[in-house]
Amino acid sequence: MNVIDFYTLPRAIQDGLIEAFRGRFAPAPIVSRLGTRRIIVAWLAVSAAAGLLLAALCAAGLGDVNSPLALHPTAAAAAYVLLAATTVVGVLQALAYNADLVSLPFTPGLFVFPANLIDARDHRLRVFSLAELSRISAAPRGAVVLTFGGTRHAFPLEDPSRSDDVIREIEAAWSRMKARPDAAELRRLDPFAPAAIESPFASPIPLSREVPGWQSYRWLLAAAVGVTLGLGLFFLRNRMSDARMYAAARARDDVAAYQSYITRGRGHGEVVSQVLLPRAELRLAVAKGSVEAIDDFIRAYPRTGIQAEVAAARRAALAAELERAREVGTLAALLAFAERYPKHGLDKAFNDARHALYARALDRYRSEMPEGSEQNAEFVRRLLAYAERVGPERTPQGLRGPAVQVRFRRLPSQDLKRADDLVMKSPMFRGVTSLPTRYVDATRLDPQEKRTASALAEGLARGFEPELVTFEPGPPIEGAAEEPLSVTSPSLVVSYRVESSGIAYGSKKPQIIIMGLKFFFKTKFMLPGDAEPLLTSDEIARRVPAGLIQQQTAAPRPGALEAIVYESMMRDAFIDLGERYLSTWFRKRDEPR
């Protein structure tokens, strides 16, 4: 192996090496590996080791009033300076080596040419002739390993499948170099070989190494920084140790500890005498874990030198009380906290805890809603936002959120009277008792509306805590279909009309003619001031329950059986409406999430 300083080579060979490393001109590298030496890491390791020793020296006896090294003697300053200087030297040496690498006119690395292996990881080139190659082998993952005596160099390949081809090419070059090629052939194999003809246009001035000024004086610079830093650390460390001893005395909070510290003459006696007793009393009050104990302390010590600590202690006690109220997980507990401590000053934390209950209610609904109900979840978000904005009220039943009223709006039929005309044409017609309009009236629809409103309110309520939002049946809405709906409180309005299905059922025994019914339901879930109500619609057709008619064995009085049948269809339609609507809000109990 030969060591050649790149900057001592003639300019022509320098230029040839640079181009060869780049692979632009022959000879081109057979294989290469970019990288640098670990000199930077080694110097940084020296710097780190010295820094750790310096830190250990600073930590020895730091703040320990019982240690002879609690305050380091003046002679220890020399050790501080030596270790600080070594730390700086390691960093400067690493920076200097890095500066050398940055200034190189080529990319550092190892290059295998047909004539030699050049270790060009810095400006000192280490050259191994292939004629001296001891062994060539393939490593795991397709890397090629060249061994020169006791030196091994591995070259990972981007394409491991080329390993055999690369080995064969290097073996061929190895054989050529053992055969001692002539000068002409060597110029094609060795980037160090001078060209037969030099370009008259090429610069004859060799490239030189530029060394920044600070590199030449780095040892002197390290000494200067070491003295400054070492002495600064020495005095700062002793000052910190003194501060820790004082802090330890305050932590013990007894007379002996403070007297021991005062004998060292550090001048904290006045602070101790002014704040010792109030702070000790404050700790006892804090230990009781209640706001009332802190308030008792404030009444006993209205003026102290630790007013900020007193305020912080009261705030911490209030925060603990708020946290306990939050852990209960109810709005009632949070509001009870606010009533008990009206000037708690924790508005943001309180509002966040309050908002978290509504956010949890939204998460709970999302976990129970069926697939495809994203629009419901968005509406629930706005409903809960409204409920949070309005807030709950206290009732005899406890805290109750804003009530959502379930209300029905009955719309006039469009063709039910035509069903009367169709029935009158049937041979089973028995007079006015057979007319459908006689039975589709308020007397029979009102109970269905009230029962369904209660069922919907009860069904929707199962997804929400009553202290956040409640549901209840509301009064019916009067008015024509053309009139726009407006509400002053959250409302689920079910608008509907009843029509004939167009399919009649007639029977001779008992003689009866019944017309099937069709129900057109539209729901509109509205919030005050919200322009995006939640809309659904359903068409529910009910066939005439023939089995119910055939169960009659005795001749009923006129109109009685018709009333039973029409009421059955209406009841089933409203039940179907309730089940359909609630199925869009919640999964079935046994339905997997």
C-alpha positions in Angstrom: 0.0 0.0 0.0 1.2 3.5 -0.9 0.0 6.7 0.7 -0.1 9.7 -1.7 -1.1 13.2 -0.8 -3.5 14.3 -3.5 -2.3 17.9 -3.3 1.3 16.9 -4.1 0.5 15.3 -7.4 1.0 17.1 -10.8 -2.1 19.0 -12.0 -2.6 16.6 -15.0 -2.7 13.5 -12.7 -5.0 15.4 -10.2 -7.4 16.2 -13.0 -7.3 12.7 -14.3 -8.0 11.3 -10.8 -11.0 13.6 -10.4 -12.5 12.5 -13.7 -11.7 8.9 -13.0 -13.5 9.1 -9.6 -16.5 10.5 -11.4 -16.4 7.7 -14.0 -16.3 10.2 -16.9 -13.2 9.0 -18.6 -11.1 5.8 -18.7 -10.1 4.1 -16.5 -13.6 4.0 -14.9 -14.1 2.4 -11.5 -15.2 -1.3 -11.6 -17.0 -0.8 -8.3 -17.0 2.0 -5.7 -18.3 2.9 -2.3 -18.8 6.5 -1.2 -18.0 7.4 2.4 -15.5 9.0 4.8 -13.3 7.9 7.7 -14.6 7.9 11.2 -12.1 10.5 12.4 -14.9 13.0 13.0 -16.7 10.4 15.2 -13.5 9.6 17.0 -12.8 13.2 17.9 -16.4 13.8 18.8 -16.2 10.7 21.1 -13.1 12.3 22.8 -15.1 15.5 23.2 -18.1 13.6 24.6 -15.9 11.7 27.0 -14.3 14.8 28.3 -17.7 16.5 28.5 -19.1 13.6 30.5 -16.1 13.7 32.9 -16.7 17.4 33.3 -20.3 16.8 34.0 -19.4 14.2 36.6 -17.0 16.5 38.2 -19.7 19.2 38.4 -22.2 16.7 39.9 -19.7 15.4 42.6 -21.1 16.7 45.9 -23.5 19.1 44.2 -25.9 20.5 46.7 -25.0 17.9 49.4 -24.5 19.8 52.6 -22.9 16.7 54.2 -20.3 16.3 51.4 -16.8 17.7 51.6 -17.1 18.5 47.9 -20.3 20.5 48.3 -18.2 23.5 47.4 -15.1 22.6 45.3 -11.8 24.1 46.4 -9.9 26.6 44.1 -7.4 23.9 43.1 -10.2 22.0 41.3 -10.4 24.8 38.8 -7.4 23.3 37.0 -9.4 20.1 36.3 -12.3 22.2 35.0 -10.0 24.0 32.6 -8.3 20.8 31.4 -11.6 18.9 30.7 -13.3 22.0 29.1 -10.2 22.5 26.8 -10.3 18.8 25.8 -14.0 19.0 25.0 -13.4 22.0 22.8 -10.3 20.4 21.1 -12.4 17.4 20.1 -15.1 19.5 18.5 -12.5 21.7 16.7 -10.6 18.7 15.4 -13.9 17.2 14.1 -14.8 20.5 12.4 -11.3 20.8 10.9 -11.5 17.3 9.4 -15.0 18.0 8.1 -13.7 21.3 6.5 -11.0 19.2 4.8 -13.6 16.9 3.4 -15.8 19.7 2.2 -12.9 21.3 0.4 -12.0 18.1 -1.5 -12.4 18.5 -5.3 -13.8 14.9 -5.4 -16.4 12.9 -3.5 -14.7 10.9 -0.8 -14.9 7.1 -1.1 -13.2 3.9 -2.2 -12.7 3.1 -5.9 -11.6 -0.1 -7.5 -9.9 0.5 -10.9 -8.5 -2.1 -13.3 -5.0 -1.4 -11.8 -5.6 -0.6 -8.1 -7.9 0.1 -5.2 -7.8 3.8 -4.2 -8.9 4.7 -0.7 -9.8 8.3 -1.3 -11.7 9.1 1.9 -9.6 12.2 2.4 -6.8 14.0 0.7 -4.3 11.3 1.8 -4.9 8.6 -0.9 -4.1 5.0 0.1 -3.4 3.0 -3.0 -3.5 -0.8 -3.1 -2.2 -2.4 -6.3 -4.5 -5.2 -7.6 -1.3 -7.2 -8.1 -1.2 -7.4 -4.2 -4.8 -8.6 -3.9 -4.9 -11.6 -1.5 -8.5 -12.6 -2.0 -11.7 -11.6 -3.5 -15.0 -13.0 -2.3 -18.8 -12.4 -2.2 -20.3 -11.4 1.1 -24.0 -11.8 2.1 -26.5 -9.6 0.3 -24.3 -9.4 -2.8 -21.4 -7.3 -1.5 -17.9 -7.8 -3.0 -15.0 -8.1 -0.5 -11.4 -7.4 -1.5 -8.6 -8.5 0.9 -5.1 -7.0 0.8 -3.1 -8.8 3.5 -4.8 -7.9 6.7 -7.0 -5.1 5.1 -10.5 -5.9 3.9 -12.7 -3.6 1.9 -16.4 -4.4 1.2 -18.4 -2.9 -1.7 -22.2 -3.4 -1.4 -23.9 -3.5 -4.8 -27.2 -1.9 -5.7 -28.0 -4.9 -7.7 -26.8 -8.0 -5.8 -27.3 -10.2 -8.9 -24.2 -8.4 -10.5 -21.9 -9.8 -7.8 -20.5 -12.7 -9.9 -20.0 -10.4 -12.9 -18.1 -7.8 -10.8 -15.9 -10.5 -9.2 -15.0 -11.9 -12.6 -14.1 -8.4 -13.9 -11.9 -7.8 -10.8 -10.3 -11.2 -11.2 -9.5 -10.4 -14.8 -7.9 -7.1 -13.8 -6.0 -8.9 -11.0 -4.5 -11.3 -13.6 -3.6 -8.4 -15.9 -1.7 -6.6 -13.1 0.1 -9.8 -12.1 1.3 -10.0 -15.7 3.0 -6.6 -15.4 1.3 -4.6 -18.2 3.4 -2.2 -20.3 3.2 1.6 -20.0 0.7 1.9 -22.8 -1.7 -0.6 -21.3 -1.1 0.8 -17.8 -2.4 4.2 -19.0 -5.7 2.5 -19.7 -5.8 0.7 -16.3 -4.3 3.1 -13.8 -5.6 6.6 -13.1 -2.2 7.5 -11.7 -0.4 6.8 -15.0 0.5 10.0 -16.8 -1.1 10.6 -20.1 1.0 10.1 -23.2 0.1 13.6 -24.4 -0.9 16.4 -22.1 -3.4 19.0 -23.2 -1.7 22.3 -23.9 -4.9 24.1 -22.7 -4.9 22.4 -19.2 -3.7 24.5 -16.3 -0.2 23.3 -15.0 -0.8 24.7 -11.5 -1.7 21.9 -9.1 -4.8 22.1 -6.9 -3.8 23.1 -3.4 -5.4 22.6 0.0 -6.8 25.7 1.5 -6.6 25.8 5.3 -8.9 28.3 7.1 -7.1 30.5 9.6 -8.9 29.1 12.6 -7.5 25.6 11.9 -4.0 26.8 12.3 -4.7 28.2 15.7 -7.2 25.6 16.9 -5.1 24.4 19.8 -4.6 27.9 21.0 -8.3 28.6 20.5 -9.2 25.5 22.5 -6.9 26.6 25.3 -8.5 30.0 25.5 -12.1 28.6 25.4 -11.1 25.9 27.9 -9.9 28.5 30.4 -12.9 30.7 30.0 -15.4 27.9 30.0 -13.7 25.9 32.7 -13.4 28.8 35.2 -17.0 29.9 34.4 -18.3 26.4 35.1 -16.2 26.2 38.3 -17.8 29.3 39.7 -21.2 28.6 38.3 -21.2 25.1 39.8 -20.3 26.3 43.3 -23.0 28.9 43.0 -25.5 26.2 42.0 -24.4 23.9 44.8 -25.0 26.7 47.3 -28.4 27.3 45.8 -29.3 23.6 46.1 -28.2 23.5 49.7 -30.4 26.4 50.4 -33.3 24.7 48.6 -32.6 21.5 50.6 -32.8 23.5 53.8 -36.1 25.0 52.7 -37.3 21.6 51.8 -36.6 20.2 55.3 -38.4 23.3 56.7 -37.0 23.1 60.2 -35.0 25.4 62.4 -31.8 23.3 62.5 -31.7 23.1 58.7 -32.0 26.9 58.3 -29.5 27.6 61.0 -26.9 25.3 59.4 -27.3 27.2 56.2 -27.2 30.6 57.7 -23.8 29.8 59.4 -22.3 29.7 55.9 -23.1 33.3 55.6 -25.1 33.3 52.4 -27.5 36.0 53.5 -30.9 34.2 53.2 -31.7 34.6 56.9 -34.1 37.5 56.3 -36.1 35.5 53.6 -36.3 32.5 56.0 -37.6 34.6 58.9 -40.2 36.4 56.7 -41.7 33.4 54.9 -40.9 30.3 56.9 -44.0 30.2 59.2 -46.6 31.2 56.6 -45.2 28.7 54.1 -45.2 25.9 56.7 -48.8 26.8 57.6 -49.7 26.9 53.9 -48.3 23.4 53.4 -50.5 22.1 56.2 -53.5 23.7 54.6 -52.7 22.2 51.3 -52.3 18.8 52.8 -55.9 18.9 54.0 -56.9 18.9 50.3 -59.8 21.3 50.4 -60.5 24.8 49.2 -62.0 25.6 52.6 -58.7 24.9 54.3 -56.9 27.4 52.0 -59.6 30.0 52.7 -59.1 29.5 56.5 -55.3 30.1 56.0 -56.0 33.3 54.0 -58.2 34.6 56.8 -55.4 33.8 59.4 -52.7 35.3 57.2 -54.2 38.1 55.1 -50.7 39.5 54.3 -47.6 37.4 53.7 -44.5 37.4 51.5 -45.8 34.4 49.5 -49.0 35.8 48.1 -48.4 34.2 44.7 -47.9 30.8 46.3 -51.2 31.2 48.3 -53.1 32.1 45.1 -51.5 29.2 43.3 -52.4 26.8 46.1 -56.0 28.0 46.1 -56.2 27.6 42.3 -54.7 24.1 42.6 -57.3 23.2 45.2 -60.1 24.5 43.0 -58.6 22.6 40.0 -58.6 19.4 42.1 -62.3 20.0 43.1 -63.1 20.6 39.5 -61.3 17.4 38.5 -63.3 15.4 41.1 -66.5 16.9 39.7 -65.4 16.0 36.2 -64.6 12.4 37.2 -68.2 12.0 38.3 -69.1 12.4 34.6 -72.3 14.3 35.0 -73.4 17.9 34.2 -75.0 18.1 37.6 -71.7 17.5 39.3 -70.0 20.3 37.3 -72.8 22.8 37.9 -72.8 21.9 41.6 -69.0 22.8 41.6 -69.8 26.2 39.9 -72.5 27.0 42.5 -70.3 26.1 45.4 -67.3 28.2 44.1 -68.9 30.9 41.9 -65.5 32.8 41.6 -63.4 29.8 40.8 -61.5 31.5 38.0 -61.2 28.2 36.0 -63.5 29.3 33.2 -61.6 27.6 30.4 -61.1 24.3 32.3 -64.7 24.3 33.5 -66.0 25.0 30.0 -63.8 22.3 28.5 -65.1 19.8 31.0 -68.6 20.8 30.4 -68.1 20.6 26.6 -66.5 17.2 27.0 -69.8 15.8 28.3 -71.6 16.9 25.1 -68.7 15.6 23.0 -69.0 12.3 24.8 -72.7 12.2 24.1 -72.0 12.7 20.4 -69.4 9.9 20.5 -71.9 7.7 22.3 -74.5 8.3 19.6 -72.0 7.6 16.8 -71.3 4.2 18.4 -75.0 3.4 18.4 -76.1 4.8 15.0 -76.6 2.4 12.1 -74.5 2.5 9.0 -75.3 5.3 6.6 -76.6 7.7 9.2 -73.8 10.3 9.0 -76.4 13.0 8.4 -78.1 12.1 11.7 -74.7 12.4 13.4 -74.1 15.8 12.0 -77.6 16.9 13.1 -77.0 15.4 16.6 -73.8 17.5 16.7 -75.8 20.7 16.1 -78.5 19.5 18.5 -76.0 19.0 21.2 -74.3 22.4 20.4 -77.8 24.0 20.8 -78.3 22.2 24.1 -74.9 23.2 25.3 -75.6 26.8 24.4 -79.0 26.9 26.0 -78.0 24.8 29.1 -80.1 22.7 31.4 -82.8 23.6 33.9 -83.5 22.3 37.4 -86.8 20.5 37.6 -88.4 18.4 40.4 -87.0 15.4 38.5 -83.5 16.8 38.6 -81.3 18.6 36.0 -82.9 18.4 32.5 -81.6 19.6 29.2 -83.6 21.4 26.6 -86.7 19.4 25.5 -87.2 18.2 21.9 -90.9 18.1 21.3 -92.3 15.4 19.0 -95.3 17.0 17.2 -97.7 15.8 14.5 -99.1 17.9 11.8 -102.2 16.3 10.1 -102.6 17.4 6.4 -105.9 17.1 4.5 -106.4 14.1 2.3 -106.3 14.6 -1.4 -108.3 11.7 -2.7 -109.9 9.9 0.3 -113.3 11.2 -0.7 -112.9 9.5 -4.0 -112.6 6.3 -2.0 -116.1 7.0 -0.7 -117.4 7.1 -4.3 -115.7 3.8 -5.1 -117.1 2.1 -2.0 -120.7 3.3 -2.8 -120.5 1.4 -6.1 -119.7 -1.9 -4.4 -122.5 -4.4 -3.9 -121.2 -4.8 -0.3 -122.0 -1.1 0.4 -124.1 -0.8 3.6 -124.7 2.9 3.6 -122.8 5.6 5.4 -121.3 3.1 7.8 -119.2 1.8 4.8 -117.7 5.2 3.9 -113.9 5.3 4.7 -113.9 9.1 5.5 -116.3 8.2 8.4 -113.4 6.5 10.2 -110.3 8.4 9.1 -111.0 11.4 11.4 -109.5 13.2 14.4 -111.3 10.9 16.9 -109.2 7.9 15.7 -106.1 9.7 14.5 -105.5 11.7 17.7 -104.7 8.7 19.9 -102.4 7.3 17.3 -100.5 10.6 17.1 -100.2 10.8 20.9 -99.1 7.2 21.3 -96.5 7.5 18.4 -95.2 10.8 19.7 -94.6 9.2 23.1 -93.0 6.2 21.5 -90.7 8.4 19.4 -89.8 10.5 22.3 -89.0 7.5 24.4 -87.0 5.8 21.6 -84.9 8.9 20.9 -84.3 9.5 24.6 -82.5 6.2 25.0 -79.5 7.6 23.2 -79.0 10.7 25.3 -78.5 11.7 28.9 -81.6 13.6 30.1 -79.4 16.3 31.7 -78.1 17.1 28.3 -81.2 16.9 26.1 -84.7 15.5 26.7 -87.5 14.4 24.4 -91.2 14.7 25.0 -94.5 14.6 23.1 -95.7 18.0 22.0 -99.0 19.5 20.9 -100.1 19.0 17.3 -99.4 21.7 14.8 -102.3 23.3 13.1 -102.2 24.9 9.7 -102.2 24.1 6.0 -99.4 22.2 4.2 -98.3 25.4 2.4 -97.5 27.2 5.6 -93.8 27.1 6.4 -92.8 25.5 9.7 -91.0 27.5 12.2 -90.1 26.5 15.8 -88.8 28.3 18.9 -87.5 25.1 20.5 -86.0 21.9 19.0 -88.9 20.0 17.4 -89.4 16.8 15.5 -92.5 17.5 13.3 -94.2 14.6 11.6 -96.4 15.8 8.8 -98.7 13.2 7.3 -101.8 12.7 5.3 -104.0 9.5 4.8 -105.1 8.4 1.4 -106.8 5.4 -0.1 -104.5 2.7 -1.3 -106.9 2.0 -4.2 -107.4 -1.7 -3.1 -110.7 -2.6 -1.5 -111.7 -5.8 0.3 -115.3 -6.9 0.3 -117.1 -9.7 2.1 -120.6 -11.0 2.0 -120.5 -12.7 5.4 -120.2 -10.5 7.2 -121.2 -8.0 4.6 -118.6 -5.3 4.6 -116.6 -3.3 2.2 -113.2 -1.8 3.4 -110.7 0.3 1.5 -107.0 -0.1 2.1 -105.1 3.0 3.3 -101.9 4.6 2.4 -100.0 7.0 4.7 -97.6 9.6 3.5 -95.3 10.6 6.4 -92.6 13.4 6.3 -90.5 14.1 9.3 -88.7 17.4 9.9 -86.3 17.6 12.8 -85.6 21.3 13.3 -83.6 23.5 15.6 -84.2 27.2 16.2 -82.1 29.3 13.9 -80.8 26.2 12.0 -81.3 26.3 8.3 -80.6 22.6 7.7 -83.4 20.5 9.2 -83.1 16.7 9.1 -85.7 15.4 6.7 -87.1 11.9 6.1 -90.2 10.6 4.3 -92.0 7.3 4.3 -94.9 5.9 2.4 -96.7 3.1 4.3 -99.5 1.2 2.7 -101.7 -1.0 4.8 -103.7 -3.8 3.4 -107.1 -4.6 4.7 -106.6 -7.2 7.5 -109.0 -9.9 6.1 -108.3 -12.2 9.0 -109.6 -9.7 11.4 -112.8 -9.5 9.5 -113.2 -13.3 9.2 -112.9 -13.7 13.0 -116.3 -12.1 13.4 -118.9 -14.8 14.0 -121.8 -12.7 15.1 -123.3 -9.9 13.0 -121.8 -6.7 14.5 -123.8 -3.6 14.8 -123.4 -1.3 11.7 -120.1 0.5 11.7 -118.5 -1.4 14.6 -116.5 -3.8 12.5 -115.5 -1.0 10.1 -114.2 1.0 13.0 -112.1 -1.9 14.3 -110.6 -2.6 10.9 -109.7 1.0 10.0 -108.3 1.6 13.5 -106.2 -1.5 13.1 -104.7 -0.3 9.8 -104.0 3.2 11.3 -102.4 1.7 14.4 -100.2 -0.6 12.4 -99.2 2.3 10.1 -98.2 4.5 13.0 -96.3 1.7 14.7 -94.5 1.0 11.5 -93.6 4.7 11.2 -92.1 4.7 14.7 -90.1 1.6 14.1 -88.8 2.8 10.7 -87.8 6.2 12.0 -86.0 4.9 15.1 -84.2 2.3 13.0 -82.6 5.2 11.1 -81.3 6.5 14.5 -80.1 3.4 16.4 -78.9 -0.1 15.7 -81.0 -2.9 17.0 -79.8 -4.0 20.4 -78.4 -7.3 19.0 -77.0 -5.8 15.9 -73.1 -5.8 15.9 -71.3 -2.5 15.8 
